[in-house]
Structure formats: structure tokens, C-alpha cells
Amino acid sequence: MAYINGGTANINALKQPRGTLTSYGYSESDNQVLLSCNNPMIYQLQWGQTLANVKNIMLESDYVANDVVNVIFDVYIGNEIGVSSSIGGGNMVLAGSLRKSRDLPYIANEGISPEYVTGNDLIDFHTFTVDISSIVKNYLTYTLTPILKGSPSSQFAMSGNYTTNNLLDYTSISGTDRFVDVRARFEIYEQDPSISKKLIEAEGYKDLNVVGVINAAIQHTDRAGLNNYAFTNGSLTASKKFLSNCPNDNFAYSTVESYKSIRLDDEGEYLSWWQYRLANDGSPTYDYDMTDFYMYIVTTESDGTTHTASLRDFQETLGNDTGTFNSTWWASGYNPNTADSPYLYKVLSQNISPAFINSVTASTITSDTESYEVKLICSGATLGASKRVSESRFYRIDKETKNPAYDFVRFHWLNRMGGIDSYTAKRNITETVQANKIFFERKSPNPLYAQQYSASNVYGFTTSRDPVGSDLYKPSVNTFSIEATRSNTVYTEPLNDVESKWLEEIITSPNVWIELLTEAGDWNRDRNPESHPSQRDYFAVTINNSEVETVNQELGLVKFNLTYTMANGINTQSN
């Protein structure tokens, strides 16, 4: 039996997310509840802070009995977790382990209580630091909702997962969010009279905080924390942001600064968000007795007339068997006020396209509609009134007539926040087919043996049986195989600086699709309208390059020239 020198009480976490498993009365400024898997996820442990004479020399000869030499960080990942026990709860599984030796000691600035004492070899503590993002990012992808469907569900969602275990199988609703938990184990030196010292694993471990993770890519110029993207009805603020950088939001809700263009026949336009907590009665901090939670639509016509509608399709993702948010909604087992229930924390998504809204709300958006607003609302008896719990998004109806010579091209892509963004290109579409061929040569056919007269043949001739000379239609240079691809080039509308910075995400995204109206889509819709309600379907493309052309230098307007290739090539025959 081996113990850590000074006991496990001398193992503290210096750096880690505050996590999701904190008290209900949390302060958002104190808690880092949401992280990006494509940015550093730092965990740092401190050992020996109360011990005297902790050596800073890293040589093996300087270790004493029970010195902590390495820390093993075990990384657990899942899409469901219980409050009472993180490790082993829900469907958390071990994704990987990182063994980390002591960090190199450093000298503190003068005037600050030093960790390194000049003139001797003593420091106050040792640290062990790791970045677990390299493990976590392998477990997150994207989540697509079938076109013209309201929201992903356990039956109808494309999450991009290829793993076959219980954690990431094809039944996962979302590929863009996970829980992450870290457990630290300790390797120490133990003295043994027979062999002097040996490295063993000490008894005991330290559980670190559980955190929600999304497949985002935060830039150096962005706000580091993601708490603005953690939706909860607890604060009842309108400052929570959807998972998109598209500049059609109204964060301050004072004036509408930008509208996103959308067409009446668009069938797929999605807003995604990371839902932190939904609290019903039973918790002092969140005693709101929430009875409804929905996406609220407000349309405005040319004469100023307004209409409203509500969308609740995303509630299916919450785990409610009835599909209705009511006072018994928590019976589904997702009550965050119950210690042994799974936490909600997941990415939700709602289709807010005109075609979908009209399919479920009796034509709320018509040819007279000029624009509409979208926002999340929660309501309840103790709320006093319905409360907006998100930013608002604004859309303007594009009524331009399509050019009969070519169709518009609608793009969808995994944006930098982990959601799905969309854009329609309408200008100057060109198409190129490229074929890479492999050739081989054969002996040329001999026309003398091609056709011989035979009176017995009804046509007056018979074909020679010479295997070389009989076929005049085979060339001497033959095509062995062909690899063919189809590429297209499209142009965007003139974009201002903010819009162009958003649209550049399509160039850097690893997952891009276009919508196509195909016979296969029609066939899928007829055979399985639940999973394929639209005749249009997604087709993966690769963005090859992009050119930016200045349209109006004074106004700062530019347009993109996007070239893309169908990810699935043209099927060809082999010779």
C-alpha cells in the first residue's frame, strides 16, 4: 500500500473548468460550463503546496519516498451523465489517458511571493499540466437535420459518427456536443530495501470537474469564455447567443442592425444552441414553475401587420415522450433538480425556414411577409409573463425571381461555433467536368478478318473468330479506368465586411453540403417521408478555392467567387 507524500489533501486543481456539476446557485462569471474541443482544454494539478523542502531538481536521485513523479489524467467522455456519480454514471467511457511528468519550475517576478527561492533548490509546490483537447476533438463531429424536418431526433439525425460503441453510435442525436470528465491518478517513488526505489501507482485519485464541450473553433480575437452560449432560464436574460456567427442577430435588442436574406421556398434554415439547464419548481434558485418553452416567430408584412407562431419541434430532443412541454414534462427523467437524473446539457436545434414554418403553422409566412423575428421564450405561473431567454434573429424575405437558365445553389456547413449555417448563391454559375484517365495499348484490329462472306448467314456475312482482328470498334489505345469529378463556380451577392468575415467560414469548414433536387430525393421521400420529408437532399462538397472581388471600395463591398467539387465523384465504367 502506497500513499502520496503529505496525503491527497495536498493535491489541488490549479486550472480546470468550473464545470457543470456545481450548485444551483451558480454565478455565470465564476463558472466555465462550456468549452470548445478545438481550443486548449487545460487541466493543471498542484502538489506539495504545504510541504517543506519540496525539491525542484528533476533528477531521479533527488526523489524521496512517496514523491509524486507522474500524474495520469484519465479522460472520460459521454453524451449523458448522472449528477450523483460522474465516472461510471450515464454512458461515460474512458476515451484516453495522458501521463504527465512534473512541469519545469519557473521563477516568479520580483515582488510576488516566489514559488522558487533564489539561492537554494526549494520550491513551494510542483505542478502537472496537460491539454486534453487532442483526445476530446476526436469524439465530436456535426449534426444535420433532414431537410424540411423540424429538429434532430434519435431516429432522424445525421451526426457524422462512425464509432460503434454505446457512446457514439448512429443513434446519437448530436455529434457536436459531449460531456467530459477527468480523473487523476498518481505515480510515486516507493523505497524498497531490496531494489532501492521503484515507481508505483499510489492509492487514491482525484476527480476533476465535469464540463460540457461543443465542436467549436474559437479564434484568438474572440471572447475566450463560452458562457454567453450556455442557455438557461435561470437568469432570464436575453443575452444568450445561438451557435452561429452570422451577423443577423440583435444582441442588445435595441435596433435591428442586420437581416439575413432567406427565400419563401427555403426548406432548411437552422438555429442551434447549447441548453444548459431548464428548471421547474423544486429548486429555490430556479423556482419559476416553467410550463412552456418554445421558439417564437413574429412576422411583419409590408403594411406593418404582424403575425405570430410557435415552434416546439426541438422538445423531442429533450427526451420527453409526449413531445409536449407541460407540468409533467420532468417525468421523462431529465429533471435537473433530481440528483440521480441525467443533466440536460446538449445542443438543441430548430428549423426556422419559411417552408417549414408554413408546413406546421398554416402559412404564417406569405408573399406579403417582408421579414420575421425568431427568439426563444419560456413561460410559467411565477414568471409573471413570458420571458425571452435568447438573442433575437432577423430574416428578410428575398423575392427575386430565379433565373430560368440555372438554379440557385444553397450551401450548408459546419460553422465555427458547432452549428449549421446556410447561404444561397444566386449569380453566374459555371460547371466543369474533369476526368483523369489511365490508358493501355493493344494490337490494332485487322480489317481483313473483320467480315467474311457466308451464304448460310441471313445477313450475308459472318464475323471472324480471330480474337484480335474481329473487333474494328476497339481502339489500339484503350481507356483502362476513369476518375471523373464535377466542379462548379458560383458568385455571392455583394457583402459588407462583417458578412464577408462570416461567409469565409464556408471556406475553412471541414463539412460543407449543397442542396440538390434529384430523382433519388424524390424516391427517398416517397419511401420514407418521416426521415426524408423533402425531395431535396444534402450532397457533400469540397470547397477548392475562393477569390474575393471588390465591388464597391467606398462602401467596402466584396463578393466571393467559390469553386466547389462534388465530394462523390462521377461513376464511370472500366474497360
C-alpha positions as CSV (number, residue, x, y, z in Angstrom):
1,M,0.0,0.0,0.0
2,A,1.5,3.3,-1.0
3,Y,0.4,6.8,-0.2
4,I,1.2,10.2,-1.6
5,N,3.7,12.2,0.4
6,G,1.6,14.6,2.6
7,G,-1.7,12.9,1.7
8,T,-4.2,13.5,-1.1
9,A,-5.2,16.8,0.6
10,N,-2.0,18.2,-0.9
11,I,-3.3,17.6,-4.4
12,N,-5.2,20.7,-5.7
13,A,-6.5,21.7,-9.0
14,L,-4.9,25.0,-10.1
15,K,-6.6,25.1,-13.5
16,Q,-9.7,23.4,-14.7
17,P,-13.2,24.4,-15.9
18,R,-15.5,25.1,-13.0
19,G,-17.8,22.6,-14.6
20,T,-21.4,21.8,-14.9
21,L,-21.8,19.9,-11.6
22,T,-21.8,23.0,-9.4
23,S,-24.5,24.2,-7.1
24,Y,-27.7,25.5,-8.5
25,G,-27.0,29.0,-7.2
26,Y,-24.1,29.4,-9.6
27,S,-22.6,32.6,-10.8
28,E,-22.0,32.6,-14.5
29,S,-19.0,34.8,-14.1
30,D,-17.4,32.2,-11.9
31,N,-18.2,29.1,-13.9
32,Q,-16.8,27.9,-17.2
33,V,-19.5,25.5,-18.0
34,L,-18.9,25.1,-21.7
35,L,-15.6,24.6,-23.6
36,S,-14.5,24.2,-27.3
37,C,-12.8,21.0,-28.2
38,N,-10.7,22.7,-30.9
39,N,-9.1,25.0,-28.4
40,P,-6.8,24.2,-25.4
41,M,-8.5,22.3,-22.6
42,I,-6.1,22.8,-19.8
43,Y,-6.0,20.8,-16.6
44,Q,-3.3,21.6,-14.0
45,L,-2.7,19.9,-10.7
46,Q,-0.6,21.3,-7.8
47,W,1.2,19.0,-5.3
48,G,3.1,19.8,-2.1
49,Q,2.0,23.3,-1.5
50,T,2.0,22.8,2.3
51,L,5.1,20.7,2.4
52,A,8.5,22.0,3.4
53,N,11.5,21.5,1.2
54,V,9.9,20.2,-2.0
55,K,12.8,19.7,-4.4
56,N,12.8,21.5,-7.7
57,I,15.6,19.3,-9.2
58,M,14.1,16.8,-11.7
59,L,16.8,14.1,-11.3
60,E,15.7,10.7,-10.1
61,S,18.4,10.7,-7.4
62,D,16.7,13.6,-5.7
63,Y,13.3,11.9,-5.3
64,V,12.4,10.7,-1.8
65,A,9.8,8.1,-0.8
66,N,6.2,8.9,-1.9
67,D,7.2,11.8,-4.1
68,V,4.7,12.3,-6.9
69,V,6.6,11.8,-10.1
70,N,3.8,11.5,-12.7
71,V,0.1,12.2,-12.9
72,I,-2.1,10.1,-15.1
73,F,-5.1,12.1,-16.4
74,D,-7.9,9.7,-17.4
75,V,-10.3,11.4,-19.8
76,Y,-13.9,10.1,-19.8
77,I,-16.4,11.2,-22.5
78,G,-20.1,10.6,-22.9
79,N,-23.4,12.2,-24.1
80,E,-25.2,11.5,-20.9
81,I,-24.2,11.7,-17.2
82,G,-25.7,11.4,-13.8
83,V,-25.3,14.0,-11.1
84,S,-24.6,11.6,-8.3
85,S,-21.6,9.9,-9.8
86,S,-19.7,11.2,-12.8
87,I,-17.3,8.4,-13.5
88,G,-19.3,5.3,-14.5
89,G,-22.6,7.3,-14.5
90,G,-24.6,7.8,-17.6
91,N,-22.7,6.4,-20.5
92,M,-19.3,7.9,-19.7
93,V,-16.5,5.8,-21.1
94,L,-12.7,6.1,-20.9
95,A,-11.5,7.8,-24.1
96,G,-7.8,8.0,-23.4
97,S,-5.1,8.6,-20.7
98,L,-2.3,11.1,-20.6
99,R,0.8,10.5,-18.4
100,K,2.4,13.8,-17.4
101,S,5.7,14.3,-15.5
102,R,6.4,17.4,-13.4
103,D,6.3,20.8,-15.1
104,L,9.6,22.6,-15.2
105,P,9.8,25.1,-12.3
106,Y,9.9,28.8,-13.0
107,I,11.0,31.9,-11.2
108,A,8.2,34.3,-10.2
109,N,8.5,38.0,-10.8
110,E,10.1,40.1,-8.1
111,G,7.6,41.4,-5.5
112,I,5.4,38.3,-5.9
113,S,5.6,35.5,-3.3
114,P,8.1,33.3,-5.1
115,E,7.5,29.7,-5.9
116,Y,11.3,29.4,-6.4
117,V,13.6,30.5,-3.6
118,T,16.8,32.0,-5.1
119,G,19.9,30.5,-3.7
120,N,18.7,27.1,-2.9
121,D,16.8,24.2,-4.5
122,L,13.5,24.6,-2.7
123,I,10.1,25.5,-4.2
124,D,6.7,25.6,-2.7
125,F,5.0,23.1,-4.9
126,H,5.1,21.1,-8.2
127,T,2.6,21.3,-11.0
128,F,1.4,18.9,-13.6
129,T,-0.3,20.4,-16.7
130,V,-2.0,18.7,-19.7
131,D,-4.1,19.7,-22.6
132,I,-6.8,17.1,-23.3
133,S,-8.2,18.7,-26.5
134,S,-6.4,16.3,-28.7
135,I,-8.4,13.4,-27.2
136,V,-11.7,15.1,-27.0
137,K,-11.9,16.5,-30.5
138,N,-11.9,13.0,-32.0
139,Y,-15.3,12.4,-30.4
140,L,-17.2,15.4,-31.9
141,T,-18.4,16.0,-35.4
142,Y,-21.6,17.6,-36.7
143,T,-25.4,17.2,-36.5
144,L,-27.6,17.5,-39.6
145,T,-31.3,17.7,-39.6
146,P,-33.1,16.2,-42.6
147,I,-34.3,19.0,-44.9
148,L,-37.8,20.1,-44.1
149,K,-37.7,18.4,-40.7
150,G,-38.1,20.4,-37.6
151,S,-35.3,19.1,-35.4
152,P,-32.9,16.2,-35.0
153,S,-34.1,13.2,-33.1
154,S,-32.9,9.8,-32.1
155,Q,-34.5,8.4,-35.2
156,F,-33.8,11.1,-37.7
157,A,-30.4,12.8,-37.4
158,M,-27.1,12.6,-39.2
159,S,-24.3,13.0,-36.6
160,G,-21.3,12.1,-38.6
161,N,-20.3,9.4,-36.0
162,Y,-18.5,6.2,-37.1
163,T,-17.8,4.6,-33.8
164,T,-19.9,1.6,-33.0
165,N,-19.8,1.6,-29.2
166,N,-22.6,2.8,-26.9
167,L,-21.1,6.2,-26.6
168,L,-21.0,7.3,-30.3
169,D,-23.2,5.0,-32.3
170,Y,-25.6,6.0,-35.1
171,T,-28.4,6.6,-32.6
172,S,-26.7,9.6,-31.0
173,I,-28.8,12.6,-31.6
174,S,-26.0,15.1,-31.6
175,G,-22.4,14.8,-32.9
176,T,-21.5,18.3,-31.8
177,D,-21.7,18.1,-28.0
178,R,-20.3,15.8,-25.3
179,F,-19.6,15.6,-21.5
180,V,-16.0,15.4,-20.5
181,D,-14.8,14.3,-17.0
182,V,-11.2,13.9,-15.9
183,R,-9.8,11.7,-13.1
184,A,-6.2,12.0,-11.9
185,R,-4.1,9.1,-10.7
186,F,-0.6,9.4,-9.2
187,E,2.6,7.6,-9.8
188,I,5.1,7.9,-6.9
189,Y,8.5,6.6,-5.8
190,E,8.5,4.0,-3.1
191,Q,11.5,2.9,-1.2
192,D,12.3,-0.8,-1.2
193,P,15.3,-2.2,0.7
194,S,15.9,-4.8,-2.0
195,I,15.8,-2.5,-5.0
196,S,16.2,0.9,-3.5
197,K,13.3,2.8,-5.3
198,K,10.6,1.9,-7.7
199,L,7.8,3.7,-9.5
200,I,4.3,2.6,-8.5
201,E,0.8,3.9,-8.6
202,A,-0.4,5.3,-5.4
203,E,-3.8,4.6,-3.9
204,G,-6.4,7.2,-4.3
205,Y,-7.4,9.5,-7.2
206,K,-8.8,13.0,-7.7
207,D,-12.0,13.7,-9.7
208,L,-12.0,16.9,-11.6
209,N,-14.9,18.9,-12.8
210,V,-17.3,17.7,-15.5
211,V,-17.7,20.2,-18.4
212,G,-19.8,20.5,-21.5
213,V,-17.9,20.5,-24.8
214,I,-19.0,21.6,-28.3
215,N,-17.3,21.3,-31.7
216,A,-16.5,25.0,-31.9
217,A,-13.3,26.7,-33.0
218,I,-12.8,29.9,-31.0
219,Q,-10.4,32.5,-32.7
220,H,-7.8,34.5,-30.9
221,T,-9.8,37.6,-31.4
222,D,-13.0,36.1,-29.9
223,R,-14.2,36.2,-26.4
224,A,-12.5,33.3,-24.6
225,G,-15.4,32.1,-22.5
226,L,-18.5,30.5,-23.9
227,N,-20.9,31.2,-21.1
228,N,-22.8,33.5,-23.4
229,Y,-23.7,30.4,-25.4
230,A,-25.0,28.5,-22.3
231,F,-28.8,28.8,-22.3
232,T,-30.7,28.7,-19.1
233,N,-34.0,30.2,-17.9
234,G,-32.4,30.9,-14.5
235,S,-31.2,34.4,-15.3
236,L,-34.0,35.2,-17.8
237,T,-31.6,37.3,-19.8
238,A,-31.8,38.0,-23.5
239,S,-28.0,37.9,-23.9
240,K,-27.6,34.2,-24.8
241,K,-26.3,33.6,-28.3
242,F,-27.2,30.9,-30.8
243,L,-24.3,28.8,-32.2
244,S,-23.7,31.0,-35.2
245,N,-21.6,34.0,-36.1
246,C,-24.0,35.1,-38.9
247,P,-24.4,38.8,-38.5
248,N,-28.2,38.9,-38.3
249,D,-28.5,38.9,-34.5
250,N,-29.6,41.7,-32.3
251,F,-27.6,41.1,-29.1
252,A,-28.6,44.3,-27.4
253,Y,-32.2,44.3,-28.7
254,S,-32.3,48.0,-29.3
255,T,-32.3,48.3,-33.1
256,V,-32.1,45.7,-35.9
257,E,-28.7,46.1,-37.4
258,S,-28.8,43.3,-39.9
259,Y,-31.2,40.9,-41.6
260,K,-30.3,37.6,-43.1
261,S,-31.8,37.0,-46.6
262,I,-34.0,34.0,-46.9
263,R,-36.5,32.8,-49.6
264,L,-40.0,31.6,-49.3
265,D,-39.2,28.2,-50.7
266,D,-36.1,27.6,-48.4
267,E,-36.8,24.3,-46.6
268,G,-33.8,24.2,-44.3
269,E,-32.6,27.1,-42.1
270,Y,-31.4,26.1,-38.6
271,L,-30.7,27.7,-35.3
272,S,-28.7,25.7,-32.8
273,W,-27.9,26.4,-29.1
274,W,-26.4,24.6,-26.1
275,Q,-29.1,24.2,-23.5
276,Y,-27.5,24.4,-20.0
277,R,-30.4,24.0,-17.5
278,L,-34.1,24.0,-17.6
279,A,-35.5,24.4,-14.1
280,N,-39.0,23.6,-12.9
281,D,-40.2,24.0,-9.3
282,G,-38.2,22.3,-6.6
283,S,-35.1,24.4,-6.6
284,P,-35.0,27.7,-4.6
285,T,-32.9,29.5,-7.2
286,Y,-35.0,28.4,-10.2
287,D,-38.5,28.3,-8.7
288,Y,-40.2,29.5,-11.8
289,D,-42.7,26.7,-12.3
290,M,-41.9,26.8,-16.0
291,T,-44.7,25.4,-18.1
292,D,-43.7,26.1,-21.7
293,F,-40.5,26.5,-23.7
294,Y,-40.7,27.3,-27.4
295,M,-39.3,29.1,-30.4
296,Y,-41.4,32.3,-31.1
297,I,-41.9,33.7,-34.6
298,V,-43.1,37.2,-35.2
299,T,-43.7,38.1,-38.9
300,T,-44.1,41.6,-40.3
301,E,-45.9,42.4,-43.6
302,S,-45.4,45.3,-45.9
303,D,-48.3,47.3,-44.3
304,G,-46.9,46.7,-40.8
305,T,-49.3,43.9,-39.9
306,T,-47.7,41.2,-37.6
307,H,-48.5,37.5,-37.1
308,T,-47.1,35.1,-34.6
309,A,-46.3,31.4,-34.4
310,S,-44.6,28.9,-32.1
311,L,-42.3,26.0,-32.8
312,R,-41.6,23.2,-30.4
313,D,-40.0,20.5,-32.5
314,F,-36.7,20.7,-30.6
315,Q,-38.6,19.4,-27.5
316,E,-38.3,15.9,-28.9
317,T,-34.6,16.1,-28.4
318,L,-35.1,16.9,-24.7
319,G,-36.2,13.4,-24.0
320,N,-39.9,14.0,-23.5
321,D,-42.0,11.0,-24.6
322,T,-45.1,13.1,-25.0
323,G,-43.5,15.7,-27.2
324,T,-45.3,18.4,-25.1
325,F,-43.7,20.7,-22.6
326,N,-46.0,20.8,-19.5
327,S,-46.1,20.4,-15.8
328,T,-45.3,16.6,-16.1
329,W,-42.5,17.2,-18.6
330,W,-39.9,16.1,-16.0
331,A,-41.4,12.6,-15.9
332,S,-39.1,11.9,-18.8
333,G,-36.2,11.7,-16.3
334,Y,-34.4,14.9,-17.3
335,N,-35.3,16.9,-14.2
336,P,-32.0,18.7,-13.2
337,N,-33.3,19.1,-9.7
338,T,-33.2,15.4,-9.1
339,A,-29.8,14.1,-8.0
340,D,-29.9,10.8,-9.9
341,S,-31.3,12.2,-13.2
342,P,-29.2,12.9,-16.3
343,Y,-28.3,16.5,-16.9
344,L,-29.8,18.2,-19.9
345,Y,-26.8,19.9,-21.3
346,K,-27.0,19.3,-25.0
347,V,-27.1,21.1,-28.4
348,L,-30.7,21.7,-29.5
349,S,-31.7,22.7,-33.0
350,Q,-34.8,24.1,-34.6
351,N,-35.7,24.5,-38.3
352,I,-36.9,28.1,-38.8
353,S,-37.1,28.2,-42.6
354,P,-40.2,29.7,-44.2
355,A,-41.2,26.4,-45.9
356,F,-41.0,24.5,-42.6
357,I,-42.8,27.2,-40.6
358,N,-45.6,27.2,-43.1
359,S,-45.8,23.4,-43.0
360,V,-46.7,23.4,-39.3
361,T,-48.4,26.7,-38.7
362,A,-50.9,27.1,-41.6
363,S,-48.9,29.5,-43.8
364,T,-47.7,32.1,-41.3
365,I,-45.2,33.5,-43.9
366,T,-46.8,34.6,-47.2
367,S,-45.9,36.6,-50.2
368,D,-46.8,39.7,-48.3
369,T,-44.3,39.0,-45.5
370,E,-41.3,41.3,-45.5
371,S,-39.4,39.9,-42.5
372,Y,-39.7,37.9,-39.4
373,E,-38.0,37.6,-36.0
374,V,-37.1,34.4,-34.1
375,K,-36.4,34.1,-30.4
376,L,-36.6,31.5,-27.5
377,I,-39.3,32.0,-25.0
378,C,-40.1,30.4,-21.6
379,S,-43.3,30.9,-19.6
380,G,-44.7,29.9,-16.2
381,A,-47.1,30.9,-13.5
382,T,-44.4,32.6,-11.3
383,L,-42.7,34.3,-14.2
384,G,-45.4,36.9,-14.4
385,A,-45.1,36.9,-18.2
386,S,-43.4,35.1,-21.0
387,K,-39.6,35.8,-21.0
388,R,-37.2,36.0,-23.8
389,V,-34.2,33.8,-23.0
390,S,-32.1,34.3,-26.1
391,E,-30.9,36.9,-28.6
392,S,-33.3,37.6,-31.5
393,R,-32.5,36.7,-35.1
394,F,-34.0,38.6,-38.0
395,Y,-34.7,37.4,-41.6
396,R,-35.8,39.3,-44.7
397,I,-37.7,37.6,-47.4
398,D,-35.8,37.5,-50.7
399,K,-38.4,37.7,-53.5
400,E,-36.0,37.8,-56.5
401,T,-37.2,35.7,-59.4
402,K,-35.0,32.8,-60.2
403,N,-33.0,32.9,-63.5
404,P,-34.5,30.1,-65.7
405,A,-31.1,29.3,-67.0
406,Y,-29.8,27.9,-63.8
407,D,-30.9,27.1,-60.3
408,F,-29.7,28.8,-57.1
409,V,-27.2,26.9,-55.1
410,R,-27.9,26.6,-51.4
411,F,-24.9,25.8,-49.1
412,H,-25.0,24.3,-45.6
413,W,-21.8,23.9,-43.5
414,L,-20.5,23.2,-40.0
415,N,-19.8,26.7,-38.7
416,R,-17.1,27.7,-36.2
417,M,-19.5,27.5,-33.3
418,G,-20.5,23.9,-34.0
419,G,-23.9,24.7,-35.5
420,I,-25.1,24.6,-39.1
421,D,-25.2,27.8,-41.2
422,S,-26.7,28.2,-44.6
423,Y,-26.3,30.6,-47.6
424,T,-27.8,30.8,-51.1
425,A,-25.6,31.8,-54.0
426,K,-27.5,33.2,-57.0
427,R,-25.1,34.5,-59.5
428,N,-23.2,33.2,-62.6
429,I,-22.9,29.5,-62.1
430,T,-20.4,27.7,-64.2
431,E,-19.7,23.9,-64.4
432,T,-16.5,21.9,-65.2
433,V,-16.1,18.2,-65.5
434,Q,-12.5,16.8,-65.1
435,A,-11.5,13.3,-65.9
436,N,-8.3,11.5,-65.0
437,K,-7.7,8.5,-67.3
438,I,-5.4,5.5,-67.3
439,F,-4.6,4.0,-70.7
440,F,-3.2,0.8,-72.1
441,E,-2.3,-0.2,-75.7
442,R,-3.3,-3.3,-77.6
443,K,-2.7,-4.6,-81.1
444,S,-4.7,-2.8,-83.8
445,P,-7.5,-4.8,-85.4
446,N,-7.0,-6.3,-88.9
447,P,-9.8,-5.2,-91.2
448,L,-9.1,-8.2,-93.5
449,Y,-10.6,-10.5,-90.8
450,A,-13.4,-8.3,-89.7
451,Q,-16.2,-9.6,-92.0
452,Q,-16.2,-12.8,-94.1
453,Y,-18.9,-13.8,-96.6
454,S,-21.1,-16.7,-95.6
455,A,-24.1,-17.8,-97.6
456,S,-25.6,-19.5,-94.6
457,N,-25.8,-16.2,-92.7
458,V,-29.0,-14.4,-93.1
459,Y,-27.1,-11.1,-93.4
460,G,-24.7,-12.5,-95.9
461,F,-21.6,-12.4,-93.8
462,T,-20.1,-13.9,-90.6
463,T,-17.7,-12.4,-88.0
464,S,-14.2,-13.8,-87.8
465,R,-13.3,-15.7,-84.7
466,D,-9.9,-14.1,-84.6
467,P,-9.7,-12.5,-81.1
468,V,-7.7,-9.6,-82.3
469,G,-8.9,-8.9,-85.7
470,S,-12.6,-9.3,-85.3
471,D,-13.4,-6.1,-83.4
472,L,-13.0,-3.0,-85.5
473,Y,-14.5,-0.8,-82.9
474,K,-11.9,-1.3,-80.2
475,P,-9.1,1.3,-80.5
476,S,-5.4,0.4,-80.2
477,V,-5.2,2.9,-77.3
478,N,-7.8,1.8,-74.7
479,T,-9.0,3.6,-71.6
480,F,-8.5,1.3,-68.6
481,S,-10.2,3.4,-65.9
482,I,-11.6,6.9,-65.4
483,E,-11.8,9.1,-62.3
484,A,-14.2,11.9,-63.0
485,T,-15.3,14.9,-60.8
486,R,-17.7,17.7,-61.4
487,S,-16.7,21.2,-60.2
488,N,-18.8,24.3,-60.1
489,T,-18.1,28.0,-59.5
490,V,-20.7,30.4,-58.0
491,Y,-20.7,34.0,-57.1
492,T,-22.2,35.6,-54.0
493,E,-24.1,38.8,-53.5
494,P,-22.1,41.9,-52.6
495,L,-21.2,41.5,-48.9
496,N,-20.0,44.1,-46.3
497,D,-17.0,43.5,-44.1
498,V,-18.9,41.7,-41.3
499,E,-20.9,39.5,-43.7
500,S,-17.7,38.5,-45.7
501,K,-15.9,37.5,-42.5
502,W,-18.8,35.3,-41.6
503,L,-19.0,33.7,-45.0
504,E,-15.3,32.8,-45.1
505,E,-16.2,30.1,-42.6
506,I,-17.6,28.1,-45.5
507,I,-14.0,28.0,-47.0
508,T,-12.4,26.8,-43.7
509,S,-15.2,24.3,-42.7
510,P,-14.4,20.6,-42.9
511,N,-18.0,19.8,-43.7
512,V,-19.9,21.5,-46.5
513,W,-23.0,20.4,-48.3
514,I,-25.3,21.7,-51.1
515,E,-29.0,21.1,-51.6
516,L,-30.0,19.2,-54.8
517,L,-33.4,18.4,-56.2
518,T,-32.9,14.9,-57.5
519,E,-34.8,11.7,-58.6
520,A,-33.1,9.9,-55.7
521,G,-34.5,12.5,-53.3
522,D,-38.0,12.0,-54.8
523,W,-37.6,8.3,-54.4
524,N,-36.5,8.6,-50.7
525,R,-39.3,11.0,-49.9
526,D,-41.9,8.5,-51.3
527,R,-40.4,5.5,-49.5
528,N,-39.7,7.2,-46.1
529,P,-41.3,10.6,-45.7
530,E,-40.5,10.7,-42.0
531,S,-36.8,10.7,-42.5
532,H,-36.8,12.4,-45.9
533,P,-39.8,14.8,-45.9
534,S,-38.3,16.9,-48.7
535,Q,-37.4,16.0,-52.3
536,R,-34.2,18.0,-51.8
537,D,-31.3,16.3,-50.1
538,Y,-27.7,17.1,-48.9
539,F,-24.7,16.3,-51.1
540,A,-21.2,16.8,-49.7
541,V,-18.9,19.1,-51.5
542,T,-15.3,20.3,-51.1
543,I,-14.5,24.0,-51.4
544,N,-11.4,24.2,-53.5
545,N,-10.6,27.8,-53.6
546,S,-12.2,31.3,-53.3
547,E,-11.5,34.6,-54.9
548,V,-12.6,37.9,-53.4
549,E,-13.5,40.7,-55.8
550,T,-14.1,44.3,-54.7
551,V,-17.5,45.5,-55.8
552,N,-17.6,48.9,-54.2
553,Q,-14.4,50.1,-52.5
554,E,-16.1,53.2,-50.9
555,L,-18.7,51.1,-49.2
556,G,-16.4,48.2,-48.5
557,L,-18.5,45.7,-50.5
558,V,-16.9,42.5,-51.9
559,K,-18.2,39.3,-53.5
560,F,-16.9,35.7,-53.2
561,N,-16.1,33.5,-56.2
562,L,-16.5,30.0,-54.7
563,T,-15.3,26.9,-56.5
564,Y,-16.5,23.6,-55.2
565,T,-16.2,19.9,-56.2
566,M,-18.8,17.2,-55.5
567,A,-17.2,15.0,-52.9
568,N,-18.7,11.9,-54.5
569,G,-17.2,11.7,-58.0
570,I,-18.9,10.7,-61.2
571,N,-19.4,6.9,-61.5
572,T,-17.7,5.6,-64.7
573,Q,-17.2,2.2,-66.4
574,S,-13.9,0.4,-66.6
575,N,-12.7,-1.2,-69.8
